[in-house]
Amino acid sequence: MRYNSSVKKAFIGKAVPKTVDTIKFNNRYFDIETVKEKATGIISVLILSCIAAFSFFFFI
C-alpha cells in the first residue's frame, strides 16, 4: 500500500495533539507525570524526616 502524499500535505505545519496519560481517582482525572512528581516529593520528604528523627535519637 502506497503512502498517500495528500494526507502528508494536509498536516504540514499543524501541531500534533499530545496524548496525556491520566489516572481516575475520586471521579477526577490526574496526569500521570504530575502524580509521579508529587509522589517522589512526598517519598523524599518522608525519608529525610526519618533520617532526621533517627539522628536525633542517636544524639540523645
Secondary structure, DSSP 8 states (H G I E B T S, - for coil): ----HHHHHHTTT--------EEEETTEEEEHHHHHHHHHHHHHHHHHHHHHHHHHHHH-
